[in-house]
Amino acid sequence: MGITNKEKYIGVTIKQVKGIFPLFDSFFELEKFDHVVEIGTGNGGFSSYIAQKCFDMKSKFTTYDINKINNPHIEKHLQILNVNVITKDINDDNHIEDIIKNDGRCLLLIDGALKTPQFNKFASLIKVNDIIMTHDYYKDETVSEYGTFVFSEVEQAIDDNNLTIVYKAFDNYLWLCVEKVREILL
């Protein structure tokens, strides 16, 4: 299944595999998050979809990108939904770490340019029951026409941090979804 630029949300083309919305709809119905953090706002189309889901769940949503959103329609939509849009390099402060450490369940969506180092960094910081999802994911390195992120790059971080792959249906939409299931006991 390849990426299509024909999937749209509120009139904005997004870079997601066609048909992703019903899976995310079910995911958000089953899972309840207090805070959703997205790394890689891009053109903001998918961010707007996530923002609406967070608004409906009464969750907080923060999205980061090093570039400003250049679509006034998207900016207005995110503002109406009370999204915290941060335009800066996530490596410049500890804001994401602070969000993860707060009480409540966190979903971290990684869709920026540096997926592997970001996944490896945040894998050690998430709490039990938090979930990390990374886009442009392929299970193996032989199939990477669209994916830029492969399992072998994060396998050690998954093992070291007691993470478990969940919602394997996301694999078909180029998303890796892992959850911290328990604390590591020494």
N, C-alpha and C positions, 0 to 999 in steps of 0.2 A: 504494500500500500504506500503510495508516494504522497508527498506534500502537494497540495493544490492551492493556488492563489485565488480560487474561486469561492472559498468559504468566506462568508461575510457576517459581521455583527454590526448592528445599527448603521448599515450602509458602508462600513469600512472593511476592506479586504484584509484578511488575516492569514498568516502563514501557519496554518494548521491543517491536518489531514481532514478531508471532508468527512463529516459525520461525528466529529469529536464532541459536539455539544450534548447529545443525549447521554454519553458516558459521563461527562463532567456533571450533568444534571443529577444523575443517579448517585454519583460519588458524593456530591454536596448534600443530597438528601440523607444519605446514610451516615456520613461523617459530619461532626459538628466541630468547628474551629472557632476559637476566640480571636485569633489573629491570622491573617494570610499575608505573607510577604512575597513579593515578586521581584526577581532580579532580571531586568531586561524588559522595560516597558515597550520598546520599539515604537511602532506607529500608534500604539494604544488601543487597537481594536480588540485584541484578546484581553487586555487589561480592563476594558470597559465591560466585557462579559463577566470576568471574575469580580469586578466591582459590584455589578448587579447582584451576583450570587451572595457576596458578603453583605450587601445591604439587606437582602431578603433574610439572611441568617442572623442579622444584627451582630455581625463580626466586624472587626477593624481590618482595613486593607491598606497596606503600604506598598508602593511600587517604586523601584529605583531604576534609573538609567543615567548614563553619562551624558546623553543628549536630551535636549528639551523636546517635548512632544510638539510637532509642527502642524497639528490639526486643531483649530479652535473648537470644532464640534466635539471632538474627543475631550479636550481640556474642560469644556463646559460640562459634559456628561460626568466626568470624574469628579469635578467640583461639586456638582449637585448630589452625588452619592457619597460625599465627604471622604474622598480618598486622599491619603497622604502621599502626594507625588513628590519624590525627592530626586533632584537632578544633580548627581555627583557620583564620584567613584566610591563604591562601597568599601574600598580599602582605606578610605580617608578617616573613618570613624568606627565606633563600635555600636552604632544604632541597631543594626540587625541582631547582634549578639544580645543586646539589652531586651529586645522584643522576645527573642527565643527564651531568655531566662525568666521572663515574667510568668506569673501564674497563668494557667490556661493553656489550651491546646493550640499549637501553631502548625500551619501548613506553609512550607517554604517552596516556592516555584522558582527554579533556576532556568532562565532562558536568555541569559546574556552571552557575551562572547567567550568567557572563560569558565565554561561549565565544569570541567574536571577539577581545577584547583578550588573553585567555589564549593563544589560538592564535598570534596575532601576536607575542606576547612569546616564547613557547617555540620558535617556528619558527626563530628565529635562534640558539638555543642547542643544538639537537640535533646529534648527531654523524652522520657517514656511516653508513648502514644503520639508524639509529634510525627509528621510526615514530611519527607523531602521528595519533590518530583523534579526531574530534569528532562528538558525537551531536546529534540534532535538526537534521540537515543536509539542505538541498535544493539541487539543482544550479542552479536558477534562482529568481528572486524572484517569479515569477507563481504558483508552487505552494507555499504555505506554511501550509496548514491545520494541520499538526503541527510542521513544522520552524521553528526559530527562528534558524537559522544558514544563510546562503547563501554560495555560492562567491565572489561579487563582493566580499564583505567580507574575504576572505583571499587573493584572487588575487595581489595585489602581494607579500604575504609569501611565497607559494609561489614566485613568480618570483625574488624577491630572494635567497632562501635555497637555491636549487637543489633544491627539493622536487618530487617527481613523484607524481601520483595513482597508487595501486596498489590492487589488490583492488576494482575497480569494482563488484563484486557487493554490496558493503556499501552502495552508494548506495540500493539497494532497501529497506534497513533503517534508513535515516536516519543513516548513519555516513559521514563523509568519512575516507578513509584515505590518508595521504601519507608518503612515505619520502624521506629525504635520500640522494641517490644518489652525490654526489661533492662534494668541497670546491670552493669558488669560487676560481678562480685569478685573480690580478690581474696 
